[in-house]
Amino acid sequence: MTDRVVIVASDPAERSKRPDFSGIVAVSLEMQRAMVLARRAADLNLPILIEGEPGTGKELIARAIHAASPQSAGPFIVMRNGGAEQTLDPGTENGDANLSDRAWRKARRGVLFVENIDDLNLPAQERLAALLIAAGTGLEDVSDACLICTSSKNLIDRVKKGQFREDLYYRINVFPIWLPPLRDRVEDIPALSRHFLAQVIAEQGKRIEEIDEAALTLLKSYAWPGNVHQLENAIFRGVVLAEGDRLTVQEFPQIAAQVSGFRPNIPDMPAFLPKLLYQGPAIYGGHMPSIQSIALAPTANGATIGIPALNEDGEIRRLDDIEADLIRLALGHYRGHITEVARRLGIGRSTLYRKMREFGLEVRHN
């Protein structure tokens, strides 16, 4: 795998909108302990390692630490790692052998955030370890920058397997913070769900009063392999699908299909497909007879589910048009998380940005 590193500079205009600890939901004892450590870390200029499964909110915690730290007036520089394609975000510098050095310089008096350091290749690990040694001895003029790294994998296991430098591990693991998976912090699910609901209805302009108790029981019963990010996306889809003034089990068909005791009711399902279960966005063929496409009837409010395979004349649509619809759907499905959209579509970020420009699509900011 070719290493990919992208530098993303923080936008000074967005500083007033930065996440802080007041906006982080922590009802469970496990998450409260993590927040206590994170608040303490904000007062220290020490390397911080945030570990946890994908989707647990590691970058959110890192940004909250930055906002509460003495470096809050400085930049928040992001180094994203991994992938098979050399990619760039708009306005960033090319990833090359000197990228770690340039990231250090950009992060002066701020925070250098290294995302998924477990994916960093060995040469890049060696250079980062050298920079930490130099900074610690005062040989590099970056000692006022705070280093925050995240890992979705068990780093000590990777050290034992020779996949991660032992010296670098001990230099970044000065102040470790573990974020528990959502399945281990069930008490947070109702509060998180209401938090995301308030955000989404403000964005969508829909009038949703609440999430009913049956739906909350469903959400608490699910394992959430995608953790908090998956819950956020589920609430977003629920609001989009909702026809009433509350979210019910019916707005979470994908979740209900995987939890014992819950059975989603799919309205208007064709009689000739009694066993078909809708489990997500689908390609559908409209209402014309076809043995190779499935017709999903419109919902009560006239909306349809999925991406049409046929045009208004009954002809197969162009691949470019379907691809544009799929990217548009993915941007909404993952609420504008470009990294996640690119990963799920199986393309690089630069490819995604290029296609978005070609199709006239804009980034949907969270």
C-alpha positions as CSV (number, residue, x, y, z in Angstrom):
1,M,0.0,0.0,0.0
2,T,1.3,3.4,-1.0
3,D,1.3,5.8,1.9
4,R,-0.8,8.8,1.6
5,V,-0.5,11.8,3.8
6,V,-2.6,14.9,3.4
7,I,-2.1,18.2,5.3
8,V,-5.3,20.1,6.1
9,A,-4.9,23.5,7.6
10,S,-7.7,24.8,9.9
11,D,-9.7,27.7,8.7
12,P,-9.4,30.7,11.0
13,A,-12.9,31.8,10.1
14,E,-14.2,28.6,11.6
15,R,-12.6,29.0,15.0
16,S,-15.8,30.4,16.6
17,K,-17.6,27.2,15.5
18,R,-15.0,24.8,16.8
19,P,-16.2,21.8,18.9
20,D,-15.6,22.2,22.6
21,F,-16.2,20.0,25.6
22,S,-19.7,21.6,26.3
23,G,-20.9,20.0,23.0
24,I,-19.8,16.5,23.8
25,V,-22.3,14.0,25.1
26,A,-21.0,12.0,28.0
27,V,-23.6,10.4,30.2
28,S,-22.0,7.0,30.7
29,L,-19.3,6.6,33.4
30,E,-16.8,5.3,30.7
31,M,-17.2,8.4,28.6
32,Q,-17.1,10.7,31.6
33,R,-13.8,9.3,32.6
34,A,-12.5,9.9,29.1
35,M,-13.7,13.5,29.3
36,V,-11.9,14.0,32.6
37,L,-8.7,12.9,31.0
38,A,-9.2,15.0,27.9
39,R,-9.8,18.1,30.0
40,R,-6.6,17.4,31.9
41,A,-4.7,16.9,28.6
42,A,-5.8,20.3,27.4
43,D,-3.8,21.9,30.2
44,L,-0.6,20.0,29.3
45,N,1.8,20.4,26.4
46,L,2.4,16.7,26.1
47,P,1.9,14.2,23.2
48,I,-1.6,12.8,23.4
49,L,-2.7,9.4,22.0
50,I,-6.5,8.9,21.5
51,E,-7.4,5.3,20.8
52,G,-10.7,3.8,19.9
53,E,-12.7,2.1,17.2
54,P,-13.5,4.0,14.0
55,G,-16.5,6.4,14.5
56,T,-16.0,6.9,18.2
57,G,-15.3,10.6,17.9
58,K,-11.5,10.8,18.2
59,E,-11.1,13.9,16.1
60,L,-14.0,15.6,17.9
61,I,-12.2,15.1,21.2
62,A,-8.9,16.3,19.7
63,R,-10.5,19.5,18.5
64,A,-12.1,20.0,21.9
65,I,-8.7,19.6,23.5
66,H,-7.3,22.2,21.1
67,A,-10.1,24.6,21.8
68,A,-9.5,24.4,25.6
69,S,-5.7,24.4,25.4
70,P,-3.1,27.3,25.6
71,Q,-2.6,26.6,21.9
72,S,-6.3,27.5,21.1
73,A,-5.3,30.6,19.2
74,G,-3.0,28.6,17.0
75,P,-3.8,26.4,14.0
76,F,-5.2,22.8,14.0
77,I,-3.1,21.0,11.4
78,V,-4.4,17.6,10.3
79,M,-2.3,14.8,8.8
80,R,-4.4,12.1,7.3
81,N,-2.7,8.8,6.6
82,G,-3.3,5.6,4.6
83,G,-4.9,4.8,1.2
84,A,-3.6,3.7,-2.1
85,E,-3.7,7.0,-4.0
86,Q,-1.7,10.1,-3.7
87,T,-4.4,12.7,-2.9
88,L,-4.8,16.3,-2.0
89,D,-7.5,18.4,-0.4
90,P,-8.0,21.7,-2.1
91,G,-5.4,24.2,-0.9
92,T,-3.1,21.6,0.7
93,E,0.5,20.7,-0.1
94,N,1.7,17.6,-1.8
95,G,2.5,14.6,0.4
96,D,6.2,13.8,0.1
97,A,9.3,12.9,2.2
98,N,9.4,16.3,3.8
99,L,5.7,16.4,4.7
100,S,6.2,15.7,8.4
101,D,8.6,18.6,8.6
102,R,6.2,21.0,6.9
103,A,3.4,19.8,9.1
104,W,5.5,20.6,12.2
105,R,6.2,24.1,10.9
106,K,2.5,24.7,10.0
107,A,1.4,23.6,13.5
108,R,3.7,26.1,15.3
109,R,1.9,27.4,18.5
110,G,-1.0,25.1,17.7
111,V,-1.8,21.4,17.4
112,L,-0.5,18.8,14.9
113,F,-3.2,16.2,14.7
114,V,-2.0,12.9,13.1
115,E,-5.1,10.8,12.2
116,N,-4.7,7.0,12.2
117,I,-1.0,7.0,13.0
118,D,-1.2,3.2,12.9
119,D,-1.4,3.5,9.1
120,L,1.8,5.6,8.9
121,N,4.5,3.7,7.0
122,L,7.8,2.9,8.7
123,P,9.9,5.7,6.9
124,A,7.4,8.3,7.9
125,Q,7.3,6.9,11.5
126,E,11.1,7.2,11.6
127,R,11.0,10.9,10.5
128,L,8.2,11.7,13.0
129,A,10.2,10.0,15.8
130,A,13.3,12.1,14.8
131,L,11.2,15.3,14.9
132,L,9.9,14.5,18.4
133,I,13.4,13.8,19.7
134,A,14.6,17.1,18.2
135,A,11.6,19.0,19.6
136,G,12.3,17.5,23.0
137,T,15.9,18.7,23.0
138,G,15.0,22.1,21.7
139,L,16.8,21.5,18.4
140,E,13.6,22.1,16.4
141,D,11.6,25.4,16.8
142,V,8.3,23.5,17.1
143,S,8.4,22.7,20.8
144,D,5.3,24.9,21.4
145,A,3.2,22.7,19.1
146,C,1.1,20.0,20.8
147,L,1.0,16.6,19.1
148,I,-2.3,14.6,19.2
149,C,-2.4,11.3,17.5
150,T,-5.2,8.8,17.0
151,S,-5.3,5.1,16.3
152,S,-8.1,2.7,15.5
153,K,-5.9,-0.4,16.1
154,N,-4.0,-1.7,19.1
155,L,-0.6,-0.1,18.7
156,I,1.2,-2.2,21.2
157,D,0.2,-5.3,19.1
158,R,1.6,-3.6,16.0
159,V,4.8,-2.9,17.9
160,K,5.1,-6.6,18.8
161,K,4.6,-7.5,15.1
162,G,7.2,-5.0,13.9
163,Q,4.6,-2.9,12.1
164,F,5.1,0.2,14.4
165,R,8.3,1.6,15.8
166,E,8.6,1.0,19.5
167,D,10.5,4.2,20.2
168,L,7.8,6.3,18.5
169,Y,5.0,4.4,20.4
170,Y,6.5,5.4,23.7
171,R,7.0,9.0,22.6
172,I,3.4,9.5,21.5
173,N,1.8,7.5,24.3
174,V,2.7,10.0,27.0
175,F,-1.0,10.9,27.7
176,P,-3.3,8.1,26.5
177,I,-7.1,8.5,26.2
178,W,-9.3,5.5,25.3
179,L,-12.7,6.2,23.8
180,P,-15.2,3.3,24.4
181,P,-17.3,1.9,21.5
182,L,-20.9,2.9,21.5
183,R,-22.1,-0.6,22.4
184,D,-20.2,-0.2,25.7
185,R,-21.8,3.2,26.5
186,V,-25.5,2.5,25.9
187,E,-26.5,5.1,28.4
188,D,-25.2,7.8,26.0
189,I,-27.5,6.6,23.1
190,P,-30.7,8.5,24.0
191,A,-28.8,11.7,24.7
192,L,-26.7,11.4,21.5
193,S,-29.8,10.6,19.5
194,R,-31.6,13.8,20.8
195,H,-28.4,15.8,20.2
196,F,-28.2,14.7,16.6
197,L,-31.9,15.1,16.1
198,A,-31.7,18.8,17.2
199,Q,-28.9,19.3,14.7
200,V,-30.6,17.6,11.8
201,I,-34.0,19.3,12.2
202,A,-32.2,22.7,12.3
203,E,-30.5,21.8,9.0
204,Q,-33.5,20.2,7.3
205,G,-36.1,22.6,8.6
206,K,-38.5,19.7,9.5
207,R,-40.7,19.7,12.5
208,I,-39.8,16.6,14.5
209,E,-40.9,16.7,18.1
210,E,-39.1,13.7,19.6
211,I,-37.9,10.1,19.2
212,D,-40.5,7.8,20.7
213,E,-39.6,5.2,23.4
214,A,-39.9,2.2,21.1
215,A,-37.4,3.7,18.7
216,L,-35.0,4.6,21.6
217,T,-35.3,1.0,22.8
218,L,-34.4,-0.2,19.3
219,L,-31.4,2.1,19.1
220,K,-30.1,1.0,22.5
221,S,-30.5,-2.7,21.4
222,Y,-28.3,-2.4,18.3
223,A,-24.6,-3.1,18.4
224,W,-23.5,0.0,16.3
225,P,-20.4,-1.3,14.5
226,G,-19.9,2.2,13.1
227,N,-20.2,3.7,16.5
228,V,-21.3,7.4,17.0
229,H,-20.9,8.3,13.3
230,Q,-23.3,5.5,12.3
231,L,-25.8,6.7,14.9
232,E,-25.5,10.2,13.6
233,N,-26.2,9.0,10.0
234,A,-29.1,6.9,11.2
235,I,-30.8,9.9,12.8
236,F,-30.2,11.9,9.7
237,R,-31.8,9.3,7.5
238,G,-34.7,8.9,10.0
239,V,-35.5,12.6,9.8
240,V,-35.4,12.6,6.0
241,L,-37.8,9.6,5.9
242,A,-40.1,10.8,8.7
243,E,-43.7,11.6,7.7
244,G,-45.0,12.5,11.1
245,D,-43.8,14.7,14.0
246,R,-41.8,12.0,15.7
247,L,-39.2,9.3,14.9
248,T,-40.5,5.8,15.3
249,V,-39.2,2.3,14.6
250,Q,-40.5,2.7,11.1
251,E,-37.8,5.4,10.4
252,F,-35.0,2.9,11.2
253,P,-35.7,-0.1,8.9
254,Q,-32.0,-1.0,8.5
255,I,-31.6,-1.2,12.3
256,A,-34.9,-2.9,13.0
257,A,-34.1,-5.6,10.5
258,Q,-31.0,-6.6,12.5
259,V,-32.4,-6.4,16.1
260,S,-34.5,-9.3,17.4
261,G,-38.1,-8.4,18.3
262,F,-38.3,-5.5,15.8
263,R,-39.8,-5.8,12.3
264,P,-39.9,-2.8,10.0
265,N,-43.1,-2.3,8.1
266,I,-42.3,-1.4,4.5
267,P,-45.4,0.3,2.9
268,D,-46.4,-0.2,-0.7
269,M,-44.2,-3.2,-1.2
270,P,-45.0,-5.0,-4.5
271,A,-47.2,-8.1,-3.9
272,F,-45.0,-10.2,-6.2
273,L,-42.0,-9.7,-3.8
274,P,-43.5,-10.7,-0.4
275,K,-40.1,-11.7,1.0
276,L,-38.1,-8.7,-0.2
277,L,-36.7,-6.6,2.6
278,Y,-35.4,-3.1,1.9
279,Q,-32.2,-2.5,3.8
280,G,-30.8,0.8,2.4
281,P,-30.6,3.0,-0.7
282,A,-31.2,0.9,-3.8
283,I,-31.2,1.1,-7.6
284,Y,-34.8,0.8,-8.7
285,G,-36.4,0.7,-12.1
286,G,-39.5,2.8,-11.8
287,H,-42.9,1.5,-12.6
288,M,-42.3,-0.1,-16.0
289,P,-42.4,-3.9,-16.2
290,S,-38.9,-5.3,-16.0
291,I,-37.6,-8.6,-14.8
292,Q,-34.2,-7.1,-14.1
293,S,-35.3,-4.2,-11.9
294,I,-37.4,-3.7,-8.8
295,A,-40.1,-1.1,-8.6
296,L,-40.2,0.6,-5.2
297,A,-43.4,2.6,-5.0
298,P,-43.4,6.2,-3.8
299,T,-44.0,6.8,-0.1
300,A,-47.2,8.5,1.2
301,N,-45.6,12.0,0.8
302,G,-44.7,11.3,-2.8
303,A,-40.9,10.7,-2.2
304,T,-39.1,7.8,-3.6
305,I,-36.3,5.7,-2.2
306,G,-33.1,5.1,-4.0
307,I,-31.6,6.0,-7.4
308,P,-33.7,5.6,-10.6
309,A,-32.3,3.3,-13.2
310,L,-34.7,4.4,-15.9
311,N,-35.4,7.9,-17.2
312,E,-38.8,9.4,-17.8
313,D,-38.9,7.8,-21.3
314,G,-38.3,4.3,-19.8
315,E,-34.8,4.1,-21.1
316,I,-31.7,3.2,-19.0
317,R,-30.0,6.3,-17.7
318,R,-26.4,7.3,-18.5
319,L,-23.8,6.0,-16.1
320,D,-22.6,9.5,-15.5
321,D,-26.0,10.6,-14.3
322,I,-26.4,7.6,-12.0
323,E,-22.9,8.1,-10.7
324,A,-23.7,11.8,-9.9
325,D,-26.8,10.7,-8.1
326,L,-24.9,8.1,-6.1
327,I,-22.3,10.6,-5.0
328,R,-25.1,13.0,-4.1
329,L,-26.8,10.3,-2.1
330,A,-23.5,9.3,-0.4
331,L,-22.8,13.0,0.6
332,G,-26.2,13.1,2.3
333,H,-26.0,9.6,3.7
334,Y,-22.6,10.4,5.4
335,R,-23.5,14.0,6.1
336,G,-20.7,15.5,4.1
337,H,-17.9,13.5,5.7
338,I,-15.6,13.5,2.6
339,T,-13.2,11.0,3.9
340,E,-16.0,8.5,4.8
341,V,-17.8,9.1,1.4
342,A,-14.5,8.5,-0.5
343,R,-13.8,5.3,1.5
344,R,-17.3,3.9,1.1
345,L,-17.3,4.6,-2.7
346,G,-13.8,3.0,-3.0
347,I,-12.1,6.1,-4.5
348,G,-9.5,8.6,-3.4
349,R,-10.4,12.0,-2.0
350,S,-8.9,13.8,-5.0
351,T,-11.0,11.6,-7.3
352,L,-14.1,12.4,-5.3
353,Y,-13.4,16.1,-5.4
354,R,-12.8,16.0,-9.2
355,K,-16.0,14.1,-9.8
356,M,-17.9,16.6,-7.6
357,R,-16.5,19.5,-9.6
358,E,-17.5,17.7,-12.9
359,F,-21.1,17.0,-11.6
360,G,-21.5,20.5,-10.1
361,L,-21.8,19.1,-6.6
362,E,-20.9,21.1,-3.5
363,V,-19.5,19.9,-0.2
364,R,-22.2,19.5,2.4
365,H,-20.7,20.8,5.6
366,N,-21.8,19.4,8.9
